[in-house]
């Protein structure tokens, strides 16, 4: 078996569609999927023949779909083509290489607006909790300023002094 | 609110800049939030 998908004739596609239409109300009434499909296949085939499809083609399609129903490829018989295999392995290896190790760097965004200061936004709350704020780099050090006034964004340790300024409101 | 060292040179100007560019900063904050943290 290859990774090629099976192809279906138009009659088979029409039969599949009709089976879905016939089986849907049965499934909605509470019938199990398998028994609903088993009941629906002959009804749908008869409806197609009544609608003017060639009866031989419909019967062939019915036989093929009934024979392949519920059949899944076993893992030891399922082979993928060489290019697909190479692409899959490359994807897995790339994922292994890009797994973060240890502490993950904080997601930060340099603000592009020309505010006259070097500002850094921290939009990732899972790593940097709080309401939106920016870190502004000044000449002698950096301070964090909340963007929206009147919200207490900082939960903290004593390492960082927090104060309220009248000018910040 | 301000957090950090006290009385740095340029602090008042930084506060004013944040106030002036409030909307664009908020827009950028919302635009760069990770998708899993955006509430419906």
N, CA and C atoms of all chains as a GROMACS GRO file, in nm:
protein
  627
    1UNK      N    1   0.084  -0.119   0.000
    1UNK     CA    2   0.000   0.000   0.000
    1UNK      C    3   0.088   0.125   0.000
    2UNK      N    4   0.051   0.222  -0.077
    2UNK     CA    5   0.132   0.345  -0.082
    2UNK      C    6   0.054   0.460  -0.018
    3UNK      N    7   0.115   0.577  -0.021
    3UNK     CA    8   0.046   0.693   0.035
    3UNK      C    9  -0.047   0.758  -0.066
    4UNK      N   10  -0.061   0.695  -0.184
    4UNK     CA   11  -0.156   0.747  -0.281
    4UNK      C   12  -0.297   0.729  -0.228
    5UNK      N   13  -0.379   0.831  -0.245
    5UNK     CA   14  -0.517   0.818  -0.201
    5UNK      C   15  -0.595   0.741  -0.306
    6UNK      N   16  -0.692   0.659  -0.264
    6UNK     CA   17  -0.772   0.588  -0.364
    6UNK      C   18  -0.858   0.686  -0.443
    7UNK      N   19  -0.884   0.650  -0.569
    7UNK     CA   20  -0.970   0.734  -0.652
    7UNK      C   21  -1.106   0.668  -0.666
    8UNK      N   22  -1.207   0.749  -0.684
    8UNK     CA   23  -1.344   0.698  -0.693
    8UNK      C   24  -1.408   0.749  -0.821
    9UNK      N   25  -1.490   0.665  -0.881
    9UNK     CA   26  -1.564   0.708  -1.000
    9UNK      C   27  -1.679   0.799  -0.956
   10UNK      N   28  -1.738   0.866  -1.054
   10UNK     CA   29  -1.848   0.958  -1.019
   10UNK      C   30  -1.966   0.882  -0.960
   11UNK      N   31  -1.988   0.759  -1.007
   11UNK     CA   32  -2.098   0.680  -0.952
   11UNK      C   33  -2.073   0.648  -0.805
   12UNK      N   34  -1.947   0.612  -0.776
   12UNK     CA   35  -1.915   0.580  -0.637
   12UNK      C   36  -1.931   0.703  -0.547
   13UNK      N   37  -1.888   0.819  -0.600
   13UNK     CA   38  -1.904   0.941  -0.521
   13UNK      C   39  -2.051   0.972  -0.497
   14UNK      N   40  -2.132   0.954  -0.604
   14UNK     CA   41  -2.276   0.979  -0.589
   14UNK      C   42  -2.338   0.883  -0.489
   15UNK      N   43  -2.293   0.757  -0.493
   15UNK     CA   44  -2.346   0.658  -0.399
   15UNK      C   45  -2.308   0.695  -0.255
   16UNK      N   46  -2.185   0.739  -0.236
   16UNK     CA   47  -2.143   0.779  -0.102
   16UNK      C   48  -2.225   0.894  -0.049
   17UNK      N   49  -2.251   0.992  -0.136
   17UNK     CA   50  -2.330   1.107  -0.095
   17UNK      C   51  -2.473   1.065  -0.057
   18UNK      N   52  -2.528   0.975  -0.141
   18UNK     CA   53  -2.666   0.930  -0.116
   18UNK      C   54  -2.674   0.849   0.014
   19UNK      N   55  -2.571   0.769   0.039
   19UNK     CA   56  -2.568   0.690   0.163
   19UNK      C   57  -2.568   0.783   0.284
   20UNK      N   58  -2.490   0.891   0.274
   20UNK     CA   59  -2.489   0.987   0.383
   20UNK      C   60  -2.625   1.047   0.408
   21UNK      N   61  -2.694   1.081   0.298
   21UNK     CA   62  -2.827   1.141   0.313
   21UNK      C   63  -2.926   1.043   0.375
   22UNK      N   64  -2.917   0.916   0.336
   22UNK     CA   65  -3.012   0.817   0.389
   22UNK      C   66  -2.978   0.784   0.534
   23UNK      N   67  -2.847   0.776   0.566
   23UNK     CA   68  -2.808   0.730   0.699
   23UNK      C   69  -2.821   0.838   0.804
   24UNK      N   70  -2.813   0.967   0.763
   24UNK     CA   71  -2.812   1.075   0.863
   24UNK      C   72  -2.935   1.073   0.954
   25UNK      N   73  -3.059   1.064   0.898
   25UNK     CA   74  -3.174   1.063   0.990
   25UNK      C   75  -3.176   0.941   1.084
   26UNK      N   76  -3.127   0.826   1.033
   26UNK     CA   77  -3.123   0.706   1.119
   26UNK      C   78  -3.028   0.729   1.236
   27UNK      N   79  -2.911   0.791   1.206
   27UNK     CA   80  -2.813   0.815   1.312
   27UNK      C   81  -2.868   0.916   1.412
   28UNK      N   82  -2.942   1.014   1.358
   28UNK     CA   83  -3.000   1.113   1.449
   28UNK      C   84  -3.103   1.049   1.540
   29UNK      N   85  -3.173   0.945   1.489
   29UNK     CA   86  -3.272   0.877   1.573
   29UNK      C   87  -3.206   0.791   1.680
   30UNK      N   88  -3.075   0.772   1.672
   30UNK     CA   89  -3.007   0.698   1.777
   30UNK      C   90  -2.954   0.563   1.732
   31UNK      N   91  -2.962   0.533   1.602
   31UNK     CA   92  -2.909   0.406   1.555
   31UNK      C   93  -2.756   0.411   1.554
   32UNK      N   94  -2.693   0.297   1.578
   32UNK     CA   95  -2.547   0.293   1.576
   32UNK      C   96  -2.497   0.319   1.434
   33UNK      N   97  -2.377   0.375   1.423
   33UNK     CA   98  -2.324   0.416   1.293
   33UNK      C   99  -2.314   0.299   1.196
   34UNK      N  100  -2.260   0.187   1.244
   34UNK     CA  101  -2.239   0.072   1.156
   34UNK      C  102  -2.370   0.019   1.100
   35UNK      N  103  -2.468  -0.001   1.191
   35UNK     CA  104  -2.594  -0.059   1.145
   35UNK      C  105  -2.670   0.040   1.057
   36UNK      N  106  -2.658   0.170   1.087
   36UNK     CA  107  -2.724   0.270   1.003
   36UNK      C  108  -2.667   0.268   0.862
   37UNK      N  109  -2.533   0.258   0.850
   37UNK     CA  110  -2.471   0.253   0.718
   37UNK      C  111  -2.510   0.125   0.646
   38UNK      N  112  -2.510   0.012   0.719
   38UNK     CA  113  -2.546  -0.115   0.657
   38UNK      C  114  -2.688  -0.111   0.603
   39UNK      N  115  -2.777  -0.044   0.677
   39UNK     CA  116  -2.916  -0.032   0.630
   39UNK      C  117  -2.926   0.065   0.514
   40UNK      N  118  -2.837   0.165   0.513
   40UNK     CA  119  -2.851   0.272   0.415
   40UNK      C  120  -2.797   0.235   0.277
   41UNK      N  121  -2.696   0.147   0.271
   41UNK     CA  122  -2.632   0.119   0.143
   41UNK      C  123  -2.730   0.065   0.038
   42UNK      N  124  -2.807  -0.042   0.066
   42UNK     CA  125  -2.899  -0.090  -0.039
   42UNK      C  126  -3.007   0.011  -0.076
   43UNK      N  127  -3.056   0.086   0.024
   43UNK     CA  128  -3.159   0.187  -0.005
   43UNK      C  129  -3.102   0.294  -0.098
   44UNK      N  130  -2.980   0.340  -0.068
   44UNK     CA  131  -2.919   0.445  -0.149
   44UNK      C  132  -2.892   0.395  -0.290
   45UNK      N  133  -2.847   0.269  -0.304
   45UNK     CA  134  -2.822   0.213  -0.437
   45UNK      C  135  -2.951   0.207  -0.517
   46UNK      N  136  -3.059   0.163  -0.452
   46UNK     CA  137  -3.187   0.156  -0.522
   46UNK      C  138  -3.233   0.294  -0.564
   47UNK      N  139  -3.211   0.395  -0.476
   47UNK     CA  140  -3.252   0.532  -0.512
   47UNK      C  141  -3.173   0.583  -0.632
   48UNK      N  142  -3.044   0.549  -0.639
   48UNK     CA  143  -2.964   0.593  -0.753
   48UNK      C  144  -3.014   0.528  -0.882
   49UNK      N  145  -3.045   0.397  -0.875
   49UNK     CA  146  -3.094   0.327  -0.994
   49UNK      C  147  -3.227   0.387  -1.039
   50UNK      N  148  -3.313   0.420  -0.939
   50UNK     CA  149  -3.441   0.482  -0.972
   50UNK      C  150  -3.421   0.620  -1.035
   51UNK      N  151  -3.312   0.688  -0.996
   51UNK     CA  152  -3.289   0.822  -1.048
   51UNK      C  153  -3.229   0.819  -1.188
   52UNK      N  154  -3.197   0.699  -1.240
   52UNK     CA  155  -3.151   0.691  -1.378
   52UNK      C  156  -3.006   0.654  -1.394
   53UNK      N  157  -2.936   0.619  -1.285
   53UNK     CA  158  -2.797   0.575  -1.300
   53UNK      C  159  -2.794   0.433  -1.359
   54UNK      N  160  -2.680   0.401  -1.421
   54UNK     CA  161  -2.664   0.268  -1.477
   54UNK      C  162  -2.658   0.166  -1.363
   55UNK      N  163  -2.743   0.064  -1.372
   55UNK     CA  164  -2.757  -0.027  -1.258
   55UNK      C  165  -2.631  -0.110  -1.237
   56UNK      N  166  -2.560  -0.146  -1.347
   56UNK     CA  167  -2.438  -0.226  -1.332
   56UNK      C  168  -2.330  -0.147  -1.257
   57UNK      N  169  -2.315  -0.020  -1.297
   57UNK     CA  170  -2.214   0.064  -1.230
   57UNK      C  171  -2.249   0.082  -1.084
   58UNK      N  172  -2.377   0.102  -1.055
   58UNK     CA  173  -2.418   0.122  -0.916
   58UNK      C  174  -2.390  -0.004  -0.836
   59UNK      N  175  -2.417  -0.119  -0.895
   59UNK     CA  176  -2.393  -0.243  -0.820
   59UNK      C  177  -2.243  -0.265  -0.798
   60UNK      N  178  -2.163  -0.230  -0.898
   60UNK     CA  179  -2.018  -0.243  -0.880
   60UNK      C  180  -1.968  -0.150  -0.771
   61UNK      N  181  -2.020  -0.026  -0.773
   61UNK     CA  182  -1.980   0.071  -0.670
   61UNK      C  183  -2.023   0.022  -0.533
   62UNK      N  184  -2.144  -0.033  -0.526
   62UNK     CA  185  -2.194  -0.083  -0.398
   62UNK      C  186  -2.106  -0.196  -0.347
   63UNK      N  187  -2.067  -0.288  -0.437
   63UNK     CA  188  -1.984  -0.401  -0.396
   63UNK      C  189  -1.849  -0.352  -0.346
   64UNK      N  190  -1.792  -0.254  -0.418
   64UNK     CA  191  -1.659  -0.206  -0.378
   64UNK      C  192  -1.665  -0.134  -0.243
   65UNK      N  193  -1.768  -0.050  -0.225
   65UNK     CA  194  -1.775   0.025  -0.100
   65UNK      C  195  -1.806  -0.066   0.017
   66UNK      N  196  -1.890  -0.169  -0.005
   66UNK     CA  197  -1.920  -0.262   0.104
   66UNK      C  198  -1.795  -0.343   0.140
   67UNK      N  199  -1.715  -0.378   0.038
   67UNK     CA  200  -1.597  -0.460   0.068
   67UNK      C  201  -1.490  -0.380   0.141
   68UNK      N  202  -1.486  -0.248   0.115
   68UNK     CA  203  -1.380  -0.169   0.178
   68UNK      C  204  -1.427  -0.098   0.304
   69UNK      N  205  -1.552  -0.122   0.343
   69UNK     CA  206  -1.605  -0.048   0.459
   69UNK      C  207  -1.541  -0.101   0.588
   70UNK      N  208  -1.489  -0.011   0.668
   70UNK     CA  209  -1.433  -0.050   0.796
   70UNK      C  210  -1.296  -0.114   0.786
   71UNK      N  211  -1.235  -0.111   0.666
   71UNK     CA  212  -1.103  -0.171   0.651
   71UNK      C  213  -0.998  -0.060   0.661
   72UNK      N  214  -0.910  -0.072   0.757
   72UNK     CA  215  -0.804   0.026   0.772
   72UNK      C  216  -0.670  -0.042   0.745
   73UNK      N  217  -0.572   0.032   0.690
   73UNK     CA  218  -0.442  -0.027   0.666
   73UNK      C  219  -0.372  -0.060   0.797
   74UNK      N  220  -0.308  -0.177   0.801
   74UNK     CA  221  -0.228  -0.212   0.919
   74UNK      C  222  -0.094  -0.142   0.911
   75UNK      N  223  -0.036  -0.115   1.028
   75UNK     CA  224   0.083  -0.030   1.029
   75UNK      C  225   0.200  -0.097   0.958
   76UNK      N  226   0.208  -0.231   0.960
   76UNK     CA  227   0.323  -0.295   0.896
   76UNK      C  228   0.305  -0.311   0.746
   77UNK      N  229   0.183  -0.293   0.696
   77UNK     CA  230   0.164  -0.299   0.552
   77UNK      C  231   0.158  -0.160   0.491
   78UNK      N  232   0.161  -0.057   0.576
   78UNK     CA  233   0.145   0.079   0.526
   78UNK      C  234   0.282   0.140   0.504
   79UNK      N  235   0.318   0.163   0.377
   79UNK     CA  236   0.449   0.220   0.345
   79UNK      C  237   0.428   0.357   0.283
   80UNK      N  238   0.511   0.453   0.322
   80UNK     CA  239   0.505   0.586   0.263
   80UNK      C  240   0.615   0.598   0.160
   81UNK      N  241   0.595   0.689   0.066
   81UNK     CA  242   0.696   0.707  -0.038
   81UNK      C  243   0.819   0.775   0.020
   82UNK      N  244   0.931   0.763  -0.051
   82UNK     CA  245   1.058   0.815   0.000
   82UNK      C  246   1.056   0.966   0.025
   83UNK      N  247   1.003   1.049  -0.068
   83UNK     CA  248   1.002   1.194  -0.040
   83UNK      C  249   0.917   1.229   0.082
   84UNK      N  250   0.801   1.161   0.097
   84UNK     CA  251   0.716   1.190   0.212
   84UNK      C  252   0.785   1.150   0.341
   85UNK      N  253   0.853   1.034   0.337
   85UNK     CA  254   0.925   0.987   0.455
   85UNK      C  255   1.034   1.085   0.495
   86UNK      N  256   1.108   1.134   0.393
   86UNK     CA  257   1.216   1.229   0.421
   86UNK      C  258   1.160   1.358   0.480
   87UNK      N  259   1.047   1.406   0.425
   87UNK     CA  260   0.988   1.530   0.475
   87UNK      C  261   0.940   1.513   0.618
   88UNK      N  262   0.879   1.399   0.649
   88UNK     CA  263   0.831   1.375   0.785
   88UNK      C  264   0.946   1.370   0.884
   89UNK      N  265   1.054   1.297   0.846
   89UNK     CA  266   1.167   1.285   0.937
   89UNK      C  267   1.234   1.420   0.959
   90UNK      N  268   1.243   1.500   0.854
   90UNK     CA  269   1.302   1.633   0.869
   90UNK      C  270   1.219   1.717   0.964
   91UNK      N  271   1.086   1.706   0.952
   91UNK     CA  272   0.997   1.781   1.040
   91UNK      C  273   1.016   1.740   1.185
   92UNK      N  274   1.024   1.608   1.211
   92UNK     CA  275   1.043   1.560   1.349
   92UNK      C  276   1.176   1.609   1.404
   93UNK      N  277   1.282   1.597   1.322
   93UNK     CA  278   1.414   1.636   1.371
   93UNK      C  279   1.422   1.785   1.398
   94UNK      N  280   1.356   1.863   1.310
   94UNK     CA  281   1.355   2.008   1.331
   94UNK      C  282   1.283   2.040   1.461
   95UNK      N  283   1.174   1.968   1.488
   95UNK     CA  284   1.099   1.993   1.612
   95UNK      C  285   1.186   1.960   1.733
   96UNK      N  286   1.262   1.852   1.724
   96UNK     CA  287   1.349   1.816   1.837
   96UNK      C  288   1.458   1.920   1.858
   97UNK      N  289   1.510   1.975   1.746
   97UNK     CA  290   1.617   2.074   1.758
   97UNK      C  291   1.566   2.202   1.820
   98UNK      N  292   1.440   2.240   1.786
   98UNK     CA  293   1.391   2.370   1.831
   98UNK      C  294   1.322   2.364   1.966
   99UNK      N  295   1.324   2.248   2.034
   99UNK     CA  296   1.265   2.242   2.167
   99UNK      C  297   1.346   2.332   2.262
  100UNK      N  298   1.280   2.419   2.336
  100UNK     CA  299   1.354   2.505   2.427
  100UNK      C  300   1.410   2.426   2.544
  101UNK      N  301   1.530   2.463   2.587
  101UNK     CA  302   1.592   2.396   2.702
  101UNK      C  303   1.610   2.498   2.813
  102UNK      N  304   1.579   2.456   2.934
  102UNK     CA  305   1.599   2.542   3.049
  102UNK      C  306   1.503   2.659   3.048
  103UNK      N  307   1.552   2.773   3.096
  103UNK     CA  308   1.468   2.892   3.105
  103UNK      C  309   1.438   2.944   2.965
  104UNK      N  310   1.313   2.982   2.944
  104UNK     CA  311   1.272   3.033   2.814
  104UNK      C  312   1.284   3.186   2.816
  105UNK      N  313   1.340   3.237   2.711
  105UNK     CA  314   1.359   3.382   2.706
  105UNK      C  315   1.224   3.454   2.706
  106UNK      N  316   1.221   3.565   2.776
  106UNK     CA  317   1.097   3.642   2.784
  106UNK      C  318   1.062   3.699   2.647
  107UNK      N  319   0.933   3.689   2.616
  107UNK     CA  320   0.886   3.742   2.488
  107UNK      C  321   0.876   3.893   2.501
  108UNK      N  322   0.958   3.965   2.430
  108UNK     CA  323   0.952   4.110   2.441
  108UNK      C  324   0.943   4.173   2.303
  109UNK      N  325   0.888   4.292   2.300
  109UNK     CA  326   0.866   4.362   2.174
  109UNK      C  327   0.924   4.501   2.186
  110UNK      N  328   1.014   4.535   2.097
  110UNK     CA  329   1.065   4.671   2.094
  110UNK      C  330   0.959   4.761   2.032
  111UNK      N  331   0.928   4.868   2.098
  111UNK     CA  332   0.825   4.959   2.047
  111UNK      C  333   0.883   5.039   1.931
  112UNK      N  334   0.806   5.041   1.821
  112UNK     CA  335   0.858   5.108   1.702
  112UNK      C  336   0.818   5.255   1.695
  113UNK      N  337   0.716   5.294   1.772
  113UNK     CA  338   0.672   5.432   1.766
  113UNK      C  339   0.784   5.524   1.817
  114UNK      N  340   0.795   5.638   1.755
  114UNK     CA  341   0.901   5.732   1.792
  114UNK      C  342   0.855   5.812   1.913
  115UNK      N  343   0.880   5.755   2.031
  115UNK     CA  344   0.840   5.823   2.153
  115UNK      C  345   0.954   5.903   2.213
  116UNK      N  346   1.070   5.893   2.154
  116UNK     CA  347   1.185   5.962   2.210
  116UNK      C  348   1.259   5.881   2.313
  117UNK      N  349   1.206   5.764   2.349
  117UNK     CA  350   1.272   5.677   2.445
  117UNK      C  351   1.281   5.537   2.387
  118UNK      N  352   1.373   5.459   2.442
  118UNK     CA  353   1.380   5.318   2.407
  118UNK      C  354   1.283   5.244   2.498
  119UNK      N  355   1.175   5.191   2.439
  119UNK     CA  356   1.071   5.126   2.519
  119UNK      C  357   1.061   4.980   2.480
  120UNK      N  358   1.028   4.896   2.578
  120UNK     CA  359   1.009   4.752   2.554
  120UNK      C  360   0.874   4.712   2.610
  121UNK      N  361   0.796   4.644   2.528
  121UNK     CA  362   0.666   4.593   2.569
  121UNK      C  363   0.679   4.446   2.604
  122UNK      N  364   0.602   4.401   2.703
  122UNK     CA  365   0.600   4.258   2.738
  122UNK      C  366   0.458   4.206   2.720
  123UNK      N  367   0.423   4.157   2.603
  123UNK     CA  368   0.285   4.116   2.580
  123UNK      C  369   0.253   3.977   2.632
  124UNK      N  370   0.354   3.897   2.669
  124UNK     CA  371   0.327   3.758   2.707
  124UNK      C  372   0.303   3.750   2.856
  125UNK      N  373   0.175   3.742   2.893
  125UNK     CA  374   0.142   3.749   3.035
  125UNK      C  375   0.179   3.623   3.111
  126UNK      N  376   0.190   3.510   3.040
  126UNK     CA  377   0.224   3.388   3.112
  126UNK      C  378   0.366   3.396   3.167
  127UNK      N  379   0.450   3.477   3.104
  127UNK     CA  380   0.587   3.490   3.152
  127UNK      C  381   0.610   3.622   3.222
  128UNK      N  382   0.521   3.717   3.200
  128UNK     CA  383   0.543   3.849   3.255
  128UNK      C  384   0.406   3.902   3.295
  129UNK      N  385   0.366   3.870   3.418
  129UNK     CA  386   0.228   3.896   3.457
  129UNK      C  387   0.202   4.044   3.476
  130UNK      N  388   0.079   4.085   3.451
  130UNK     CA  389   0.041   4.221   3.480
  130UNK      C  390  -0.034   4.288   3.368
  131UNK      N  391  -0.092   4.403   3.399
  131UNK     CA  392  -0.157   4.481   3.296
  131UNK      C  393  -0.050   4.540   3.204
  132UNK      N  394  -0.090   4.585   3.086
  132UNK     CA  395   0.010   4.632   2.990
  132UNK      C  396   0.100   4.742   3.045
  133UNK      N  397   0.227   4.722   3.028
  133UNK     CA  398   0.323   4.823   3.073
  133UNK      C  399   0.446   4.818   2.984
  134UNK      N  400   0.522   4.924   2.990
  134UNK     CA  401   0.645   4.931   2.910
  134UNK      C  402   0.764   4.951   3.004
  135UNK      N  403   0.877   4.899   2.959
  135UNK     CA  404   1.002   4.926   3.029
  135UNK      C  405   1.073   5.035   2.950
  136UNK      N  406   1.098   5.145   3.015
  136UNK     CA  407   1.162   5.259   2.949
  136UNK      C  408   1.306   5.268   2.995
  137UNK      N  409   1.394   5.270   2.898
  137UNK     CA  410   1.536   5.281   2.930
  137UNK      C  411   1.573   5.428   2.943
  138UNK      N  412   1.621   5.466   3.061
  138UNK     CA  413   1.667   5.602   3.082
  138UNK      C  414   1.819   5.601   3.093
  139UNK      N  415   1.871   5.718   3.114
  139UNK     CA  416   2.018   5.730   3.114
  139UNK      C  417   2.081   5.650   3.227
  140UNK      N  418   2.019   5.653   3.346
  140UNK     CA  419   2.081   5.591   3.463
  140UNK      C  420   2.016   5.459   3.501
  141UNK      N  421   1.919   5.415   3.427
  141UNK     CA  422   1.854   5.289   3.463
  141UNK      C  423   1.722   5.278   3.390
  142UNK      N  424   1.649   5.170   3.417
  142UNK     CA  425   1.523   5.146   3.349
  142UNK      C  426   1.409   5.151   3.450
  143UNK      N  427   1.292   5.203   3.407
  143UNK     CA  428   1.174   5.200   3.492
  143UNK      C  429   1.060   5.139   3.412
  144UNK      N  430   0.967   5.077   3.488
  144UNK     CA  431   0.848   5.019   3.426
  144UNK      C  432   0.730   5.111   3.451
  145UNK      N  433   0.657   5.143   3.346
  145UNK     CA  434   0.543   5.235   3.356
  145UNK      C  435   0.420   5.165   3.302
  146UNK      N  436   0.310   5.164   3.380
  146UNK     CA  437   0.186   5.106   3.329
  146UNK      C  438   0.126   5.199   3.225
  147UNK      N  439   0.074   5.138   3.119
  147UNK     CA  440   0.022   5.220   3.009
  147UNK      C  441  -0.112   5.280   3.047
  148UNK      N  442  -0.196   5.197   3.111
  148UNK     CA  443  -0.326   5.246   3.155
  148UNK      C  444  -0.314   5.291   3.299
  149UNK      N  445  -0.355   5.412   3.326
  149UNK     CA  446  -0.339   5.464   3.462
  149UNK      C  447  -0.445   5.404   3.554
  150UNK      N  448  -0.412   5.406   3.681
  150UNK     CA  449  -0.509   5.364   3.781
  150UNK      C  450  -0.523   5.215   3.794
  151UNK      N  451  -0.437   5.138   3.733
  151UNK     CA  452  -0.445   4.993   3.748
  151UNK      C  453  -0.319   4.945   3.818
  152UNK      N  454  -0.339   4.861   3.917
  152UNK     CA  455  -0.224   4.807   3.988
  152UNK      C  456  -0.178   4.684   3.913
  153UNK      N  457  -0.070   4.696   3.839
  153UNK     CA  458  -0.026   4.583   3.756
  153UNK      C  459   0.082   4.504   3.824
  154UNK      N  460   0.142   4.562   3.924
  154UNK     CA  461   0.263   4.500   3.977
  154UNK      C  462   0.229   4.416   4.098
  155UNK      N  463   0.269   4.289   4.100
  155UNK     CA  464   0.256   4.209   4.221
  155UNK      C  465   0.396   4.171   4.260
  156UNK      N  466   0.430   4.192   4.383
  156UNK     CA  467   0.567   4.188   4.385
  156UNK      C  468   0.654   4.142   4.494
  157UNK      N  469   0.781   4.154   4.465
  157UNK     CA  470   0.884   4.128   4.563
  157UNK      C  471   0.935   4.263   4.612
  158UNK      N  472   1.009   4.259   4.722
  158UNK     CA  473   1.060   4.384   4.776
  158UNK      C  474   1.174   4.438   4.694
  159UNK      N  475   1.217   4.363   4.595
  159UNK     CA  476   1.331   4.407   4.515
  159UNK      C  477   1.296   4.528   4.431
  160UNK      N  478   1.166   4.550   4.409
  160UNK     CA  479   1.126   4.654   4.316
  160UNK      C  480   1.035   4.752   4.389
  161UNK      N  481   1.070   4.877   4.391
  161UNK     CA  482   0.990   4.977   4.461
  161UNK      C  483   0.877   5.024   4.370
  162UNK      N  484   0.756   5.028   4.425
  162UNK     CA  485   0.641   5.074   4.347
  162UNK      C  486   0.583   5.194   4.417
  163UNK      N  487   0.559   5.296   4.340
  163UNK     CA  488   0.500   5.415   4.402
  163UNK      C  489   0.402   5.475   4.306
  164UNK      N  490   0.313   5.553   4.360
  164UNK     CA  491   0.213   5.618   4.277
  164UNK      C  492   0.252   5.766   4.264
  165UNK      N  493   0.250   5.812   4.145
  165UNK     CA  494   0.286   5.952   4.120
  165UNK      C  495   0.163   6.028   4.072
  166UNK      N  496   0.138   6.147   4.125
  166UNK     CA  497   0.025   6.226   4.074
  166UNK      C  498   0.038   6.254   3.926
  167UNK      N  499   0.161   6.270   3.879
  167UNK     CA  500   0.180   6.306   3.738
  167UNK      C  501   0.149   6.190   3.645
  168UNK      N  502   0.144   6.067   3.702
  168UNK     CA  503   0.120   5.952   3.615
  168UNK      C  504  -0.028   5.932   3.585
  169UNK      N  505  -0.116   6.002   3.658
  169UNK     CA  506  -0.258   5.978   3.637
  169UNK      C  507  -0.311   6.050   3.517
  170UNK      N  508   0.124   5.404   3.722
  170UNK     CA  509   0.213   5.344   3.822
  170UNK      C  510   0.354   5.335   3.765
  171UNK      N  511   0.450   5.353   3.853
  171UNK     CA  512   0.590   5.346   3.812
  171UNK      C  513   0.662   5.246   3.902
  172UNK      N  514   0.744   5.164   3.845
  172UNK     CA  515   0.826   5.073   3.924
  172UNK      C  516   0.970   5.087   3.880
  173UNK      N  517   1.059   5.088   3.977
  173UNK     CA  518   1.200   5.101   3.944
  173UNK      C  519   1.270   5.193   4.040
  174UNK      N  520   1.386   5.240   3.999
  174UNK     CA  521   1.461   5.332   4.084
  174UNK      C  522   1.387   5.465   4.092
  175UNK      N  523   1.414   5.538   4.200
  175UNK     CA  524   1.347   5.667   4.218
  175UNK      C  525   1.427   5.779   4.153
  176UNK      N  526   1.352   5.876   4.108
  176UNK     CA  527   1.410   6.005   4.067
  176UNK      C  528   1.525   5.991   3.968
  177UNK      N  529   1.498   5.921   3.862
  177UNK     CA  530   1.600   5.913   3.757
  177UNK      C  531   1.584   6.034   3.666
  178UNK      N  532   1.692   6.071   3.605
  178UNK     CA  533   1.686   6.182   3.510
  178UNK      C  534   1.603   6.140   3.388
  179UNK      N  535   1.508   6.223   3.353
  179UNK     CA  536   1.424   6.195   3.238
  179UNK      C  537   1.298   6.118   3.270
  180UNK      N  538   1.269   6.100   3.399
  180UNK     CA  539   1.153   6.019   3.435
  180UNK      C  540   1.023   6.089   3.397
  181UNK      N  541   1.013   6.217   3.424
  181UNK     CA  542   0.891   6.291   3.394
  181UNK      C  543   0.864   6.290   3.244
  182UNK      N  544   0.969   6.303   3.166
  182UNK     CA  545   0.951   6.302   3.020
  182UNK      C  546   0.906   6.164   2.972
  183UNK      N  547   0.958   6.058   3.039
  183UNK     CA  548   0.917   5.923   3.002
  183UNK      C  549   0.769   5.903   3.033
  184UNK      N  550   0.725   5.951   3.151
  184UNK     CA  551   0.583   5.940   3.187
  184UNK      C  552   0.497   6.013   3.085
  185UNK      N  553   0.543   6.132   3.046
  185UNK     CA  554   0.466   6.211   2.950
  185UNK      C  555   0.459   6.137   2.815
  186UNK      N  556   0.571   6.075   2.776
  186UNK     CA  557   0.574   6.004   2.647
  186UNK      C  558   0.479   5.886   2.649
  187UNK      N  559   0.476   5.813   2.761
  187UNK     CA  560   0.384   5.699   2.770
  187UNK      C  561   0.240   5.747   2.763
  188UNK      N  562   0.214   5.861   2.830
  188UNK     CA  563   0.078   5.916   2.829
  188UNK      C  564   0.040   5.960   2.687
  189UNK      N  565   0.134   6.024   2.617
  189UNK     CA  566   0.105   6.074   2.483
  189UNK      C  567   0.082   5.960   2.384
  190UNK      N  568   0.161   5.853   2.398
  190UNK     CA  569   0.152   5.743   2.301
  190UNK      C  570   0.070   5.626   2.355
  191UNK      N  571  -0.022   5.658   2.450
  191UNK     CA  572  -0.096   5.551   2.518
  191UNK      C  573  -0.168   5.459   2.421
  192UNK      N  574  -0.240   5.519   2.325
  192UNK     CA  575  -0.323   5.434   2.239
  192UNK      C  576  -0.239   5.345   2.148
  193UNK      N  577  -0.133   5.402   2.092
  193UNK     CA  578  -0.052   5.319   2.002
  193UNK      C  579   0.021   5.210   2.079
  194UNK      N  580   0.061   5.240   2.203
  194UNK     CA  581   0.125   5.136   2.285
  194UNK      C  582   0.028   5.024   2.317
  195UNK      N  583  -0.096   5.063   2.353
  195UNK     CA  584  -0.198   4.961   2.383
  195UNK      C  585  -0.229   4.877   2.259
  196UNK      N  586  -0.238   4.944   2.143
  196UNK     CA  587  -0.264   4.872   2.019
  196UNK      C  588  -0.155   4.768   1.993
  197UNK      N  589  -0.031   4.812   2.013
  197UNK     CA  590   0.080   4.720   1.988
  197UNK      C  591   0.078   4.604   2.089
  198UNK      N  592   0.043   4.635   2.213
  198UNK     CA  593   0.036   4.531   2.316
  198UNK      C  594  -0.068   4.427   2.278
  199UNK      N  595  -0.185   4.475   2.231
  199UNK     CA  596  -0.290   4.380   2.193
  199UNK      C  597  -0.251   4.303   2.068
  200UNK      N  598  -0.184   4.371   1.974
  200UNK     CA  599  -0.151   4.306   1.847
  200UNK      C  600  -0.045   4.199   1.865
  201UNK      N  601   0.044   4.216   1.965
  201UNK     CA  602   0.154   4.120   1.980
  201UNK      C  603   0.128   4.018   2.089
  202UNK      N  604   0.008   4.019   2.148
  202UNK     CA  605  -0.022   3.918   2.251
  202UNK      C  606  -0.025   3.780   2.187
  203UNK      N  607   0.023   3.677   2.258
  203UNK     CA  608   0.011   3.541   2.205
  203UNK      C  609  -0.136   3.502   2.192
  204UNK      N  610  -0.164   3.421   2.090
  204UNK     CA  611  -0.303   3.389   2.059
  204UNK      C  612  -0.373   3.316   2.173
  205UNK      N  613  -0.296   3.237   2.250
  205UNK     CA  614  -0.361   3.160   2.355
  205UNK      C  615  -0.401   3.247   2.473
  206UNK      N  616  -0.361   3.372   2.473
  206UNK     CA  617  -0.398   3.459   2.584
  206UNK      C  618  -0.505   3.559   2.545
  207UNK      N  619  -0.553   3.554   2.422
  207UNK     CA  620  -0.657   3.647   2.379
  207UNK      C  621  -0.793   3.591   2.418
  208UNK      N  622  -0.862   3.659   2.504
  208UNK     CA  623  -0.993   3.613   2.548
  208UNK      C  624  -1.095   3.645   2.439
  209UNK      N  625  -1.199   3.561   2.423
  209UNK     CA  626  -1.300   3.587   2.321
  209UNK      C  627  -1.380   3.713   2.351
   0.00000   0.00000   0.00000
